[in-house]
Amino acid sequence: MRISTLYMFKQSAESMSKRVSDNNDVYMRLSAGKSLLRASDDPKGATDAVKYQDALAKLEMFRSARSDARSALEHEDNILSSVGNLLTTNLTEKIVAAKSDTWSDEDRAALGKEIAGIRANLLDLANTRDGNGRYIFSGFKTDTPAFTDAGVYQGGSQVRKQTIADDSDMPVSHLGNEVFGDIFSILDKAVEELTRDPIVKEDLDDALSAASLAVEDGIKRLGKTQAELGTNMQQLDALDLTGDTLINDTIVKVQNAIGSDYGTMTSLIMDSKMSEYALNASMLVFQSMQKMNLFAK
């Protein structure tokens, strides 16, 4: 039984149409950089892809949170370093000098003004804001200066925390009253006695002794706070190492699930070449059929 050229033409056209569709499908997957375009392509792969993408988004969110936490801790550490310089050098030297019997009342009054200036610098540091305009030593009362001009603490009672990993929160600041204590009022008393006219020696000695103890306590609190900052930053470093490994592993899982891994993409490239060859062959057959008599029996 002879096969009509009409039937052959129809079969050739259908074959070429299928080759075009297959070729387009392969190139769409190549252009998208993945073999999984629809859930129906691979239901299990699509389910896994959603699961891994959600996990990846969570890991990246924690990485960003750790970056923010590190910036906050580094900023506080810089402030505390400046506080340390004022306490260990400037204030200590001035208080020791003020205790000397060789100074006149006028000299002590001048020292009192210098200590008042250092006290003002300490207050400025205690009321430092971060890049977002939040007072870093005010706890959750971020829009309120930690201390009043009189040196009274008015910040919050709880430190701000950042979630840096699953079930893991980290303080990203310290409360001003825990760092600075009541040093401002004690320094105010020392300045008052140094600038009194006339100076009352007994009252001055008491005020300077209290100031000296306040500075010593402040240095101890400062050391404790900076040690905590160092420990927290080490913890962030450790979590980043683990987190980066998990992120890289999860990226591989996502790529495998959606077919964007190296092996799948290499196969798609090979498929595209084969599809192109098949399409060209179909087009040659179709062109040959067009030259035939479609009405031949």
C-alpha positions in Angstrom: 0.0 0.0 0.0 1.4 3.3 -1.1 1.7 6.1 1.5 0.5 9.4 0.1 2.8 12.4 -0.1 0.1 14.3 1.8 0.4 12.0 4.7 4.2 12.2 4.5 4.0 16.0 4.4 1.7 16.0 7.5 4.1 13.8 9.4 7.1 15.9 8.4 5.3 19.1 9.6 4.3 17.5 12.9 7.9 16.3 13.4 9.4 19.7 12.7 6.8 21.4 15.0 7.8 19.0 17.8 11.5 19.6 17.2 10.9 23.4 17.4 9.0 23.0 20.6 11.7 20.7 22.1 14.4 23.2 21.0 12.6 26.1 22.5 12.1 24.2 25.8 15.8 23.4 26.1 16.8 27.0 25.3 14.3 28.4 27.8 15.8 26.2 30.5 19.3 27.3 29.5 18.3 31.0 29.5 16.7 30.5 33.0 19.8 28.8 34.2 17.9 25.8 35.6 16.1 22.7 34.3 13.1 23.1 36.7 10.7 25.7 35.2 7.4 24.4 36.5 6.5 22.3 39.5 5.0 19.7 37.1 8.5 19.2 35.7 9.6 17.6 38.9 7.2 17.8 41.9 9.7 16.4 44.4 12.4 18.7 43.1 10.0 21.7 43.3 9.1 20.8 46.9 12.8 20.4 47.8 13.6 23.7 46.1 11.1 25.6 48.1 12.3 24.0 51.3 16.0 24.8 50.6 15.3 28.3 49.4 13.4 29.1 52.6 16.3 27.7 54.6 18.8 29.8 52.6 16.7 32.9 53.1 16.8 32.3 56.8 20.5 31.7 56.9 21.2 34.9 54.9 18.9 36.8 57.2 20.9 35.6 60.2 24.2 36.5 58.4 22.9 40.1 57.9 21.8 40.3 61.5 25.3 39.2 62.6 26.8 41.9 60.4 24.5 44.5 62.0 25.4 43.2 65.5 29.1 43.3 64.7 28.8 46.9 63.5 27.0 47.9 66.7 29.5 46.2 69.0 32.5 47.7 67.1 30.9 51.2 67.4 30.4 50.7 71.1 34.0 49.4 71.5 35.3 52.5 69.8 33.3 54.7 72.2 34.5 52.8 75.2 38.1 53.1 74.1 37.7 56.9 74.1 36.1 56.6 77.6 39.1 54.6 78.7 41.5 57.3 77.6 39.7 59.9 79.5 39.5 57.8 82.7 43.0 56.2 82.7 45.0 59.3 81.6 43.2 62.6 81.7 41.1 62.2 84.9 43.6 60.2 86.8 46.4 62.8 86.2 44.1 65.7 87.1 42.9 64.1 90.3 46.4 63.2 91.4 47.6 66.7 90.6 44.7 68.3 92.6 45.7 66.3 95.7 49.1 67.9 95.7 49.8 70.4 98.5 52.0 72.4 96.2 49.1 73.8 94.2 47.5 77.2 95.0 43.8 77.8 95.2 44.0 79.4 91.8 45.8 76.4 90.3 43.2 74.0 91.8 40.4 76.2 90.4 42.0 75.8 87.0 42.2 72.0 87.5 38.6 72.0 88.5 37.7 73.6 85.1 39.7 71.0 83.3 38.0 68.2 85.1 34.7 69.8 84.3 35.7 69.7 80.6 36.6 66.0 80.9 33.3 65.3 82.6 31.5 67.1 79.7 33.4 64.9 77.2 32.4 61.8 79.2 28.8 62.8 79.1 29.0 63.3 75.3 30.4 59.8 74.9 27.7 58.4 77.2 25.0 60.0 75.0 26.5 58.8 71.8 24.2 57.8 69.0 24.7 55.2 66.3 24.3 55.6 62.6 20.5 55.3 62.9 20.3 58.1 65.5 19.7 55.7 68.4 21.3 56.4 71.7 23.6 53.3 72.2 23.7 53.3 76.0 19.9 53.8 76.6 18.8 50.2 76.1 15.4 50.0 74.4 14.7 53.7 75.1 16.8 54.5 72.0 15.2 57.9 71.4 16.2 59.2 74.9 19.7 60.3 75.9 21.2 57.9 78.4 22.0 60.7 80.8 20.6 64.1 81.6 22.9 67.1 81.7 23.1 66.6 85.5 24.4 63.1 84.9 21.3 61.2 86.0 20.6 58.0 84.1 17.3 58.1 82.2 17.7 55.3 79.7 15.9 51.9 79.7 16.4 49.0 82.0 16.9 46.3 79.4 19.7 46.1 76.8 18.9 45.8 73.1 19.4 42.4 71.6 19.8 40.9 68.1 18.8 37.4 67.0 21.9 36.1 65.4 21.1 32.4 64.9 18.4 29.9 65.7 17.4 30.3 69.4 20.4 32.7 69.9 20.1 36.3 70.9 23.0 38.6 71.6 23.2 42.0 73.4 24.3 44.7 71.0 24.8 47.4 73.6 25.2 48.0 77.3 23.2 50.2 79.7 24.7 53.5 80.5 24.3 53.2 84.3 26.2 49.9 84.2 29.1 51.4 82.2 29.4 54.9 83.8 27.7 54.4 87.2 27.3 57.7 89.1 30.7 59.1 88.1 29.1 62.3 86.8 27.7 63.4 90.2 31.0 62.5 92.0 33.0 64.5 89.5 30.6 67.4 89.9 31.3 67.4 93.6 35.1 67.4 93.0 34.7 70.3 90.6 32.6 72.2 93.1 35.2 71.8 95.9 38.1 72.7 93.6 36.5 75.9 92.5 35.2 76.9 95.9 36.4 80.2 97.3 37.8 79.7 99.7 38.7 76.0 99.5 37.8 73.9 102.4 40.7 71.4 102.6 38.8 68.6 104.4 35.9 68.8 102.0 38.2 68.9 99.0 40.2 65.8 100.2 36.9 63.9 100.6 35.7 64.9 97.2 39.0 64.0 95.5 39.1 60.7 97.3 35.6 59.9 96.1 36.5 60.9 92.6 39.6 58.7 92.6 37.5 55.7 93.7 34.9 56.5 91.1 37.5 56.5 88.4 39.0 53.2 89.6 35.5 51.7 89.6 34.8 53.1 86.2 38.0 51.5 84.8 37.0 48.2 86.2 33.5 48.4 84.8 35.0 49.5 81.5 37.3 46.5 81.4 34.4 44.1 82.1 32.3 45.7 79.4 35.1 45.5 76.8 35.8 41.9 77.7 32.1 41.1 77.1 32.3 42.9 73.7 35.4 40.8 72.8 33.7 37.6 73.7 30.5 38.5 71.7 32.6 39.4 68.6 34.4 36.1 68.8 31.1 34.3 69.0 29.9 36.2 65.9 33.1 35.1 64.1 32.5 31.5 65.0 28.8 31.7 63.9 29.8 33.3 60.6 32.2 30.4 59.8 29.5 27.9 60.5 26.8 30.0 58.8 28.9 30.5 55.6 29.4 26.7 55.4 25.7 26.1 55.8 24.9 28.8 53.2 27.2 27.3 50.7 25.8 23.8 51.3 22.3 25.0 51.0 23.0 26.9 47.8 24.3 23.5 46.3 21.1 21.9 47.5 19.0 24.6 45.8 20.9 24.3 42.6 20.5 20.5 42.6 16.8 20.8 43.3 16.1 23.3 40.5 18.7 21.8 38.1 21.1 24.7 38.0 24.1 22.6 39.1 27.1 22.2 36.9 26.2 18.7 35.8 22.6 19.5 34.9 23.6 22.6 33.0 26.3 20.7 31.1 23.6 18.1 30.1 21.3 20.9 29.0 24.0 22.3 26.8 24.5 18.9 25.2 20.7 18.6 24.8 20.6 21.9 23.1 23.2 20.8 20.6 21.3 17.6 19.9 18.0 19.4 19.7 19.5 21.9 17.2 20.8 19.0 15.0 17.4 17.3 15.1 15.6 20.5 14.3 17.9 21.2 11.3 17.4 17.6 10.1 13.6 18.0 10.4 13.7 21.3 8.5 15.7 19.7 5.7 13.1 16.9 5.4 10.2 19.4 5.5 11.8 21.5 2.8 12.2 18.3 0.6 8.6 17.4 1.2 7.5 20.9 0.0 9.1 20.2 -3.4 7.1 17.0 -3.8 3.7 16.8 -5.5 1.3 16.9 -2.6 -1.4 15.4 -4.8 0.6 12.3 -5.8 -1.0 9.0 -4.7 
